[in-house]
Each structure stands twice: as structure tokens, then as C-alpha cells.
């Protein structure tokens, strides 16, 4: 039987009657961020941002499939306070946030990938630091019931799983794409990632209607 949070989130799923106008300026701000980086031809940062966004979509699809498989609850759900719920754990506000998160963090990367911070390679140091910060924010969001956790293995007592599955690999792939030597290679990875996302959404959402 679904948990209360899962039922509430499912009831809101892709229901346009909850639309709020704040989505439009948020979307424009995301577009402005990308347009600004594209104008500067800062392709490393642009593709890092897109890679992280694509990775988050993959996680969210997996989370929705988890709920379909167990019928009880996803690892996380977003049952309230959104203008539009895209998937059971992903609303439009969260998605727009992830769209720019990779750009924000990529802009902190030192130009030299071999530079060390506190003895660690700077890419891994910043990935660990950013993941830690994000987990702390998630713990706060859970505390105020904006993001609900219903499984014993995904909560404040097991932050390492949220740290690794929920964030660390996002930053790792974003920084990897950032450092790829050519724009063609960056584009290939990002296009492949979003193609996979689109195929999964079309199959499990559009055809099977599981998510």
C-alpha cells in the first residue's frame, strides 16, 4: 500500500491545475544562465551543466520505477508546494535547480585539473564538498516536509547513500564531461545521456505508464 506522501505526490503527478506563474521567470533565469555561458563560448561549463541535469533525470526515472516496483514508496517524493510535479520525486522547481547546479559548481573548478586541494585532486575535493552541501540541504528539506523519505535505508540515518547515489556521481560525471578534450566528445556524452533519459521516459512513462 502506498504511503501518504506517495499517494499525495501521485495525485499531483503532471496535474496542470496547480500551475503557478513563478515557473516562467525561473525558466527564463535558467535560459539566461546558459545563454550567458554560450555567448562566452564557455563550452566546458555548458556541457558540465547539461551532464549533471541529465544525470539527475536518470536518477529521478529510477526513483519513479522503484515506486512502481514496490507499490509502497519511492526513495524520495515531492508531495506538495510545486507548480508542476514531473515525476513522483521531481517537480519543475527541483528540475530547474538541477539545470543550473552543474554550471554553478563547474565555474568553481580550477583551470588546472592536477591542482590539489587539501591533498586531494581538486575535482574530487569539489565533488565531495558539493555533495556534502547538497545532502545537508536535503536533510533540511526533509525536516520541513518539502521532501519526504519513507524507507529506512534512505534517510538522515543513512546519509552516505544519499551522498553517493543522490549527488556524488552527478558531480563526477559533470566534471568528467567538463574536462573532456573536445566539444564533440562533450556533446556526444550529453546527447547520449539525454537520449537515454528520453527513451526511458517514452517507454516507462508514455507506453507502459508506470511512471
C-alpha positions as CSV (number, residue, x, y, z in Angstrom):
1,X,0.0,0.0,0.0
2,X,1.4,3.5,-0.9
3,X,2.4,5.8,1.9
4,X,0.6,9.0,2.5
5,X,3.4,11.0,0.8
6,X,3.4,8.7,-2.2
7,X,-0.3,9.0,-2.6
8,X,-0.2,12.8,-2.4
9,X,2.7,13.0,-4.9
10,X,1.0,10.6,-7.3
11,X,-2.2,12.6,-7.2
12,X,-0.3,15.7,-8.2
13,X,1.6,13.9,-11.0
14,X,1.5,16.1,-14.2
15,X,-1.6,17.9,-13.0
16,X,-1.5,21.3,-14.7
17,X,-4.2,22.8,-12.5
18,X,-1.5,23.6,-9.9
19,X,0.4,25.8,-12.3
20,X,1.9,29.0,-10.8
21,X,3.5,31.9,-12.6
22,X,6.8,31.7,-10.8
23,X,7.8,28.9,-13.2
24,X,8.1,31.3,-16.1
25,X,10.7,33.7,-14.6
26,X,12.6,30.7,-13.2
27,X,12.8,29.2,-16.7
28,X,14.0,32.5,-18.1
29,X,16.7,32.7,-15.5
30,X,17.9,29.2,-16.4
31,X,17.9,30.1,-20.1
32,X,19.8,33.3,-19.3
33,X,22.5,31.4,-17.4
34,X,23.0,29.1,-20.4
35,X,22.8,31.9,-22.9
36,X,25.5,33.8,-20.9
37,X,27.9,30.9,-21.0
38,X,27.2,30.1,-24.7
39,X,27.8,33.8,-25.6
40,X,31.2,33.4,-23.9
41,X,31.7,30.1,-25.7
42,X,32.3,28.5,-22.3
43,X,31.5,25.0,-23.6
44,X,33.2,23.2,-20.7
45,X,30.7,24.8,-18.3
46,X,27.7,24.5,-20.6
47,X,28.2,20.8,-21.1
48,X,29.0,20.2,-17.4
49,X,25.7,21.8,-16.5
50,X,23.8,19.7,-19.0
51,X,25.5,16.5,-18.0
52,X,24.5,17.0,-14.3
53,X,21.0,17.8,-15.4
54,X,20.8,14.7,-17.5
55,X,22.2,12.6,-14.7
56,X,19.5,13.9,-12.3
57,X,16.8,12.9,-14.8
58,X,18.2,9.4,-14.8
59,X,18.1,9.2,-11.0
60,X,14.5,10.5,-11.0
61,X,13.4,7.9,-13.5
62,X,15.0,5.2,-11.4
63,X,13.2,6.6,-8.3
64,X,9.8,6.5,-10.0
65,X,10.4,3.0,-11.2
66,X,11.3,2.0,-7.6
67,X,7.9,3.1,-6.5
68,X,6.2,1.2,-9.4
69,X,8.1,-1.9,-8.4
70,X,7.4,-1.9,-4.7
71,X,4.0,-0.1,-4.6
72,X,4.9,1.4,-1.3
73,X,7.1,4.5,-1.7
74,X,9.9,5.9,-3.8
75,X,13.2,6.7,-2.1
76,X,12.1,10.3,-2.1
77,X,8.9,12.1,-3.0
78,X,7.8,15.7,-3.5
79,X,4.2,15.7,-2.4
80,X,3.4,19.4,-2.0
81,X,4.3,23.0,-2.8
82,X,5.0,22.8,-6.5
83,X,3.6,24.3,-9.6
84,X,4.0,21.1,-11.5
85,X,5.1,17.6,-10.5
86,X,7.0,15.9,-13.3
87,X,7.8,12.6,-11.6
88,X,7.0,11.4,-8.2
89,X,10.2,12.8,-6.7
90,X,10.8,15.6,-9.2
91,X,8.9,18.8,-9.6
92,X,9.6,21.6,-12.0
93,X,11.3,23.7,-9.4
94,X,13.7,21.0,-8.5
95,X,14.4,20.2,-12.2
96,X,15.2,23.9,-12.9
97,X,17.5,24.0,-9.9
98,X,19.4,20.9,-11.2
99,X,19.6,22.5,-14.6
100,X,21.9,25.2,-13.2
101,X,23.6,23.4,-10.4
102,X,26.2,21.9,-12.7
103,X,27.1,25.3,-14.1
104,X,27.4,26.8,-10.7
105,X,29.8,24.2,-9.4
106,X,31.7,23.8,-12.7
107,X,32.6,27.5,-12.5
108,X,34.4,26.9,-9.3
109,X,36.8,24.4,-10.9
110,X,40.5,25.4,-11.1
111,X,41.7,25.6,-14.7
112,X,44.4,23.0,-13.9
113,X,42.8,19.6,-13.2
114,X,46.0,18.5,-11.5
115,X,45.9,21.1,-8.8
116,X,45.3,19.6,-5.3
117,X,43.1,21.0,-2.5
118,X,43.9,19.7,1.0
119,X,45.9,16.9,-0.7
120,X,43.0,15.7,-2.9
121,X,42.6,16.2,-6.7
122,X,40.6,19.4,-7.0
123,X,37.8,17.7,-9.0
124,X,37.2,15.1,-6.3
125,X,37.5,17.6,-3.5
126,X,34.9,19.9,-5.0
127,X,32.6,16.9,-5.9
128,X,32.8,15.7,-2.2
129,X,32.3,19.2,-0.9
130,X,29.3,20.0,-3.2
131,X,27.7,16.6,-2.4
132,X,28.1,17.2,1.3
133,X,26.4,20.6,1.0
134,X,23.5,19.2,-1.1
135,X,22.9,16.4,1.4
136,X,22.7,18.9,4.2
137,X,20.1,20.9,2.2
138,X,18.2,17.7,1.6
139,X,18.1,16.9,5.3
140,X,16.7,20.3,5.9
141,X,14.1,19.9,3.2
142,X,13.1,16.6,4.7
143,X,12.8,18.2,8.1
144,X,10.3,20.8,6.8
145,X,8.4,18.1,4.9
146,X,9.2,19.5,1.5
147,X,11.0,16.3,0.5
148,X,9.7,13.0,2.1
149,X,11.7,9.9,2.8
150,X,9.7,6.7,3.6
151,X,12.4,4.0,3.5
152,X,14.7,3.1,6.4
153,X,17.7,2.9,4.0
154,X,17.2,6.4,2.6
155,X,17.0,8.9,5.4
156,X,19.0,11.0,7.8
157,X,20.5,7.9,9.5
158,X,22.0,6.7,6.2
159,X,23.3,10.0,4.6
160,X,26.1,8.2,2.8
161,X,23.6,6.6,0.4
162,X,22.1,9.9,-0.4
163,X,25.6,11.3,-0.7
164,X,26.8,8.8,-3.2
165,X,23.6,7.9,-5.2
166,X,21.9,11.2,-4.9
167,X,24.8,13.6,-5.7
168,X,28.4,12.4,-5.9
169,X,28.0,10.7,-9.3
170,X,26.2,13.8,-10.7
171,X,29.2,15.9,-9.9
172,X,31.7,13.2,-11.0
173,X,30.1,13.0,-14.5
174,X,29.7,16.7,-14.8
175,X,33.4,17.3,-14.1
176,X,34.4,14.4,-16.3
177,X,32.5,16.0,-19.2
178,X,33.9,19.4,-18.3
179,X,37.4,18.0,-18.8
180,X,36.9,16.1,-22.0
181,X,39.3,17.4,-24.6
182,X,36.9,18.3,-27.4
183,X,33.5,19.9,-27.7
184,X,32.5,16.9,-29.9
185,X,33.2,14.5,-27.1
186,X,31.3,16.6,-24.6
187,X,28.3,16.9,-26.9
188,X,28.4,13.1,-27.6
189,X,28.2,12.2,-23.9
190,X,25.5,14.7,-23.2
191,X,23.4,13.8,-26.2
192,X,23.7,10.1,-25.3
193,X,22.6,10.8,-21.7
194,X,19.6,12.8,-22.7
195,X,18.7,10.2,-25.4
196,X,18.7,7.5,-22.8
197,X,16.5,9.7,-20.5
198,X,14.1,10.4,-23.3
199,X,13.9,6.7,-24.3
200,X,13.2,5.6,-20.7
201,X,10.6,8.3,-20.2
202,X,8.9,7.4,-23.5
203,X,8.9,3.7,-22.7
204,X,8.1,3.6,-19.0
205,X,6.0,6.8,-19.0
206,X,4.5,7.1,-22.4
207,X,4.0,3.4,-23.4
208,X,3.8,1.4,-20.1
209,X,2.6,4.4,-18.0
210,X,4.5,3.1,-15.0
211,X,5.9,6.5,-14.0
